[in-house]
Amino acid sequence: MDFTTYERQLREVLTERETAFSDAEYTRRCQALDRRLEQAGLDALLITQPADIYYLTGYNTFEVSVHTALAYSPGLAVLQVPSIETGPAVATARCDSILGYRWEDPREVLDPLADVLSGMGRRVGLDYWGGGLRSGIVSGLKQRLSGHQWLDGSGLLGLIRRVKSGEELVCLAQSARITEAGIRGAREAVAAGTTDSEVAAAAANALHGAGSEFMSMQPIVVAGTRSSIIHTNHRRFPIQAGDSVFLELGSAYQRYTAPMMHTVVAGNQPADPNMLKWADNCRRIYETLIDAMVPGNTFEEAARHAASAWEDQVDEAFFSGVYGYTVGAQFPPSWVEGSGFIARGQTDRFEENMVFHLPLCFRLPGKWGMAFSETVRVSAEGAQPLTGNLWQLDVVGR
């Protein structure tokens, strides 16, 4: 059978949709977007980021490399997916209709997508700064709908997504518990003579055993001098006695991720005093930062407070400059939501129930890296941790 027949027969046999949230939650999200569209003077929005589509419809799949789009206007949501995604679309998506196209020929998407958008109004927003919008789609739509205005709708949905609802906070709390289990599993596997890959395997096993779905980023494990190189990962390297072992994990629960960073030292000798100093720095910077994360403060103000906690040591270690980034529902290749960053120059203000991962990770080139982090929720009293890290540099695998 072809994919249109498959869609029809699936609809006949599936009695209920797989859903992470109540219908009221999805209605709230759509109504919030409707208000944003009206304020921006837009008739419709073409949404191409997998996490944004999931946020509005619940469409959930591990295949995020193919063209998928949600043509959205108030009161109408049309999901376009390739033939191989017919099943997930029928089983999970809360939308008015599904437009299929042959997976092997993505050029087929343009005519049906243009037909749908032609009836949604002339002012259409595009996510020009998002990673899911293909230039061929943009040029093809502009050729077919030359009378339309194609405006920048980047960030409209992010302003909504970054303030979490009660239902979302439940998912993040569940993710936090699973992530903690992964950290425990990784810690137990660290020992001199094991490899970074073996530790990563233990972490992944613990995460999946505790209930994680496929993750937006796989476990990150790196040891010794390699931990001083940002964004390296496990690759069968042996762990030596005295190595710092950097762990960064994030489980997925209903696609929501509460990540954690954690560091241990392998072996049976006391940790290097300089390692202990930087572990203490992580804690001091964290406490300074969360006190400044109150509604009304700007992201930049919190970053400046955090920077003041280690300003006399800035020349000793590399730091990315980002003290926090928003997290929520995401898909590979990253759990970073991208709707807010705690850093210099970021003038947006904190609101209650924003959720951030605070990646306090410091690299001493050629020596080692040191990191501890929490995922936190913004409250009136400052940020409150959703995860529960062990804020001490332990020697493990004795």
N, C-alpha and C positions, 0 to 999 in steps of 0.2 A: 504494500500500500504506500501511497505517497504521504507527505507530511500533513497535507490538509485532511486527508482521511484519518490519519493517526490522531490529529487534534480532535476531530469530531468524535471518534470512538473513545478517546480518553475522557472527554467531557461526559460521555454517557455512562462510564463505569466509575469515575471518581466521585464519591458522594460528598466529599468535603475538601476544602483547600488546606494545604499545609500552611500554617500561619504562625508567626511569632508573636503577633500583637492582636489586640481587639480591633473590631471595625471602628470603634470610636476613636482609637488612637490614630488609625490611618486617616479618618475624616478630619481630625484635628490638624494633622500635618498638611493635608491638601488645602484646608481652609487657610492655614497660615501662608502657604505659597500663593494662594489666590490673592490675598491682601498684598503680598510683596509685588506680584505682577501688576496689580492696579496702581500701586505707588510708583512703579517704574514705567508705567505707560506701555506695558507689553500685553499683547493679546494671547500669546502662546510662548512656550518654552520648549526647546528641543534638548532633552536630557540624555547624555551619552556616558556618564560615569556610572559604572556598575553599582557603587554604593548609594548614589543618589536615586537610581531607579529602584533599588531595594528599599530605600527609606520610604518612598511614596507608594510602592505597590507590593512589596514583599517578594519580588522576583529574586530567586536564589539559585545560583549555579556556580560550579567550580570553573566553568569555561568562560573566562573573561577576556580572551584574546580576540574574539570575533566582534564584528559590528553588531551592537545592540542599541536601540534608541527608544525613548519614550517621548512621543509627541503629546504634549500636555497643554490643555487650556482649561479654564474653570468649567467643571462639569463633564470633561471628556479626557480620557487617558487611553492612548493607543500604543501598544507595545510591539516593536518590530524586532524579531529574533530570527536567526538562521534555522534551517530545518532541524539540525541536531539539537536545538534547544526547545523544540516544541513541547517535550515532556515537562521540563521544569517550568515553562511558561504557563502551561495549563494547570500544573499541580500547585503552583505557589503564587502566581501573580494576581493581584486584585486590580483589574483593568477592564475597560469596556470592550476591547477587541484586541486580537493578536494578528499582526501581519507577518507571515512567514516568507522567507526567501531561501533559495537554494544555497546551501553553505558554500558550495564550490564556485559560486558566481556572485560576489558581493555587489557587482554593478546592477543587479536586479533590484537593489533596495531603493533606487532613486525615484522611479516613477510612482510606485505606491506611496512612498513617504511624502513626495510632493503633493500627491492627491489629497492626503490627509491634512497636511499643513495648509493647503489652499483654502480649506473650509474653516480654519481656526482664526482667521484675521490676518492683517497685513504686517503687523509689527511682531516679529518673532525674535525671541532672545536665544542666543547661542552661548555655550560655555567655551569661549575662545581660549581661556587659560586652563581648561581641563585636559587631562590626558586622554580622554576617550573620544574626542572629536577629530575625525579624519578630514584632511584637507580636500580629498576627493568628494566627500559628502557635501561640504560647504560649497565648493565650486559647482557641483552638479545641481544643487538646490537653487543656487542663484541663477543659473542658466534657465531652469525650468520655471521659476517663479520670479521673474525679473521685476515685477511690480511690487514685490514685498520689500520691506525694510528688515535687514538682518542686523540686529543690535546686540551689544555685549550684555549677556545675562549672567556673566561669571559671578559667583559668590552669592547669588540670591538665595539659593537653597542652603548654603553653608551658614548663613546668618540664623536660619531656623534650626538646622541640625545641631549646632554647637551648644544649645541649651537643651538639656535632656529632660524627658518626661519621667514620671514615676515608673512606668513600665520599662523604659530604657535603663534606668538606674538599677532595677532588679537584674537585668541582663548583665550589666557591668559588674555588679556584685558577684554574680555567679561565675563570670569569667575570672574575677580576682581569685576566687577560691581555687579554681582549676589551675591558674598560673602559679599560685603558691605551691600546689602539689608538684608541678613541674620543676620548680626551683628545688624543692626537697629531694626529688628524684635525681636531679643533676648533682646536687651537693654530695649525695651518698655514693655517686659513681666516681667522684674525683679521687685520684690517687696517683702518686708518682709511678710512672711506667704504663699507665693507661693512655689512650689517645683522646684527643679532643672529640673525635667522631664517636667514640664509645660513650663519652659523657653526653653528647648530643642525642644519641640513641636512647639513653636512659631518660633524658628529659622528654623526648617525644613520646616514649612509652608511657611515662607518668601522665603527661598531658592528655593523651588519648584515653588512657585508662580511667582518668577522672571525668571524661565526658567531652573533651574538646572536639569541635568539628575541624575540618581542614582549616589550617591557620592562614592568616594573611601574610605572615612571615614565619618561616621555619625557625627552630631553635638556633640561637647564635651562641657558639662556644669557641673561645679562643684563649690561648695561654701563653705565658712567658713574654718574650720580646714582641711576638706577633700581636699581643694585646695592646701594644702601643701604637698599632696601625689601625686607624679608624676604618670600620666596615670591612674587616676581614672576618673569616668564619672558619669553622672546623674543616679540616682536610687531611685527616689521618696523621696529624702531627703528634708525637709523643709528648706527654706532660712530664716535666722534670721536677724533682724536689725543689721547693722554694719558689716555684712559678706562681704568679698570680693567675687565677683562672676566672675569666670574665664570662658571665652568663647573662643573656637577655632573652626572655621568653614572653610570649603572649598567647594565651589560649583564645579560642573563638567560641562564644556561646550565643546562639542566634545571630552570628556574625559580629557580635560586640566583643571588643578586646580591651582588657585591662592589663597592660604590660608591666614587667618588672625587670630591673637590672640588679645583679648581685655579684659579688666577688668573693672568692675564697683563695687560700694559699694551700698548695699541695705539699704533702710531706710530713715530717715530724719535728721540724725545727721552728722556733719562734719566727713570726713574720718580720720582715725587714722594717726597721723603725720608720723609714720614709713611707712605706706602704701604709703603716698605721696612721701616720700623719694625714695622708690624703684620704683615708677612710673617714677620719674625724672631720676633715674638711667637707666631705660630702654631706655629713650629718649637719654640720653648722650651716652650710649653704641652704640645705633643705629647710631647716627650721626658720631661717631668715626669709626664705621665699614664700612659704605657705602663710606666714603672718601678713604678707603684703597682698595676698590673693583674696581681696575682699571686693564685693560689689561696689562699683564706682571707680575703683583704681584702674589705671590703664595697664595694659600688658607691659609696656615699657617701664612704668614705675616699679612693678614687681621685679623686672629684670635688673634694674639698677640697684634695688635693695639686695638682691642675691649677689650681684657683682661686688658689692661693698664688703661682703663676708670673706672675700679672698683676694682683695685688690693688691695686697702686698706680696702675692705669690703668682701673679698672672704670667710671669715670664718663665715659670718652671714647667708648666703643663699646657698642652693644647686642649681647648674647649670649643665646641662648635659655635657658641654664642646664643644658642636656643636653650632656655631654661625649662621650657615646657611647650607642648603642642597638644591640640585637642585630639581626643580619641572617641570612637563610637563604633558604628557598624562599618566594616570595611571588607575589602576583598584583596587577594594578591594583586600587586606585589608588595603592598605595605598596609600596616595598620594605622598610619598617620592620616587623620581625617582631613587636615589641611585647612580648617576653617578658622584657626587662630594659633598664633605663636607668641610665646613670652620671650621677647627679645627687644633690643634697641630699635627704635623707630616704629614700633607697633602701638598705635594710638587707640585701638579698640579698648573697650572697658569690660571688666569682668561682670558677669551676671550670675546670680545664684543658679546652681545646678549645671554650670559648665563643668566639663570633665577634662582634665589634662593628665598626660604622662609627663613626669619631670625627669628627663634623662641626664642626670648629673654624672657625667663620665669624663674623666680626665686622663690624658695620654702623655706620658713622659717618653719622648722619642728614643727608641733603642733600648728602653728599660722595660716598662710595663704599663698597663692601663689599670685604672681604679674607678669603679662605678657602683653606685647604689641608687635606686629610684623607687618611687611610688606612683601609682595612679590615684589622683585625688579629685574630689568634688568641691567646687566653690560653694561656701556657705557664708552667712552673715558674719561669722566669727573668724573667717579665714578658711583655707583649704583643709578638708578632712580626708584622710587616706581611705581609699576603698581596698587597696592591697595592704598586706601586712608583712613588711620586709624585716629581716633580722639585721639591725643596724650595727653589725660588728664584723670585723675581719677575722674569720675563723681559719685555723689551720686544720685541714681535713685529710683523711686517707692515711692516718698514722700507721 
